[in-house]
């Protein structure tokens, strides 16, 4: 199939449709969200919290439960927000979850609007350096940012996986590179830790692979979905072969 036959809009819509109904939009877990939050010392008693690129919002619910304050959760895909709102209602958190339809690249907030900006698996949209720079003015003095970013865990990766990431996300860097970007963007590093492969297999790759297998059985897959599934299976194969070389890292930082 010629990828040029599929428009970017069709590809993104198919990608979102493929992930609709999955437990998470990417690698992670509730426990990792809680672990990251527990390392942010000195938050105000009632912090103003913004969750960017929230997807179906598993981490949004954890933030609401743990902090007991309203969480502004932003995503560009309405069905993800519908899932979040339904889950929040079921768990008695409807009053604390404020879902907002919006493009991460087009958001505008007043300076010092937020005490904590959270972003699991979505900072690649603006790019790591650009995202941190863009969000910095929105933070109150001493405000925090918590993000997950895919990073190299070892230097000199094999050619196949290096080429894969060069095409998918050329900004991927080693952990020390990312820590340098954080400091250059006007933050102090609070902490960082790497999520185990189980965060990929159990909560993302496993459910996604099972979902693709079910779709393949039903047939009638349109060209956009076929292309998306082909690329997702390739991404899964790359992770299976090279997961010791890269992974998601939680980076925690505070505005200087």
CORHUUR-V861911 format. One record per run of one state. SS is the DSSP state (h for helix, s for strand, l for the rest). FROM is the first residue (numbers start at 1). TO is the last residue. Records with the same first field share a line. If there is no record, write none. Layout:
SS = FROM-TO / FROM-TO
This chain:
l = 1-2 / 6-7 / 20-29 / 39-48 / 53-57 / 68-70 / 76-77 / 91-93 / 102-113 / 121-127 / 137-138 / 153-158 / 169-173 / 185-186 / 195-197 / 219-222 / 243-245 / 256-256
h = 3-5 / 8-19 / 30-38 / 58-67 / 78-90 / 94-96 / 128-136 / 159-168 / 175-184 / 198-218 / 223-242
s = 49-52 / 71-75 / 97-101 / 114-120 / 139-152 / 174-174 / 187-194 / 246-255
